[in-house]
Amino acid sequence: MNLFLILSVFAALMAGVIFGMGLVKHATQKGHKQSWQASIMMMTIAIVLGFIAALMDEALSLGTGFSVVGAYLVLMAIGIFIIHLMEKQENAKEENAKGHLRYAGIAFVTALAAFAIAFLVVDSDENPVREISETFGAEDAAPSEGERIPVTVASFIDGDTTRFNFDGEEASFRYLLIDTPETNHPRIGEQPFGKEASARTKEILEEASSIEVEFDVGPDQDHYDRYLAYIYADGEMVNEMLVREGLAQVKYINPPNTTHLGQLEAAQAEAEAAGRGIWSLDQPYDSEIHQEESANDAQGEDERFANCTELRRVYPDGVHAGHAAYQSRMDGNKDGHACE
């Protein structure tokens, strides 16, 4: 479990204990105010630690973080309100009593705002937690740039995605900077050379005596928890082989993960000049998708989905810009393809 989350829960429990001690001390009128002040301070620490836990732990979502903050703030508001009632019983100055009531109201309103934010970020592909986690997370555990790590195949998915046995478990790997044709696109079915690309990737990896993965300098996972890497079979980059053979396009260029971009673009130029694979078509396979989706949009189809979860029920592979269902807020990496 995340250390910050453990500390947050501990601080919240301590806040409750200290507050309870303040209530007991209230009966004797000795030191209860100091206890209440300490309790509010501990709850504030719990709130900060709880939010940091969400930012530092990839297993937690930003929505979870705001929900925890909201829950803590509600507890704080209740505690301050109890203090307000106690102060009134002591016939304290009216100004102090109003002050406590005002602070309780601020805490409660802030809690509602936190819950509202938590609700809004649910299922959003623009969730920034991943980027923050990768920036401030356990960098020492991440592979260094250029390091090739041996893996073995667990299962095949398609031309640009494979599951490898990595770091003691099975994990999905998305090949960096390339995109192969789909084998089952939701709008046009199988795309040209989709099966060929899948079969070629499987062939290369099955025949290889050694398989390695190489991470780039940027994030090593996407928002679907797939690792992003260059794949090597007997020392040759599979990403480049697929592009050079016309079975993949150079796509999804997201700096700083662009170390081998020039190499891949050179391979694509060669394949295009030779008319190999997808470049033997009248137009690249993705252009067909763009044209069909643009035509549907022009016909007045008005499809709107609240989030990516709903959209993927209709379009499992997401939608491109120009499609009636496309919304920029669902295009987290701004590559023109939402909810992919």
Beta strands, then each sheet from edge to edge (+ up, - down):
strand 1: 148-158
strand 2: 161-166
strand 3: 169-175
strand 4: 178-179
strand 5: 211-214
strand 6: 227-233
strand 7: 236-237
strand 8: 249-250
strand 9: 319-320
strand 10: 337-338
sheet 1: 7+ 6- 3- 2+ 1- 5+
sheet 2: 4+ 8-
sheet 3: 9+ 10-
end
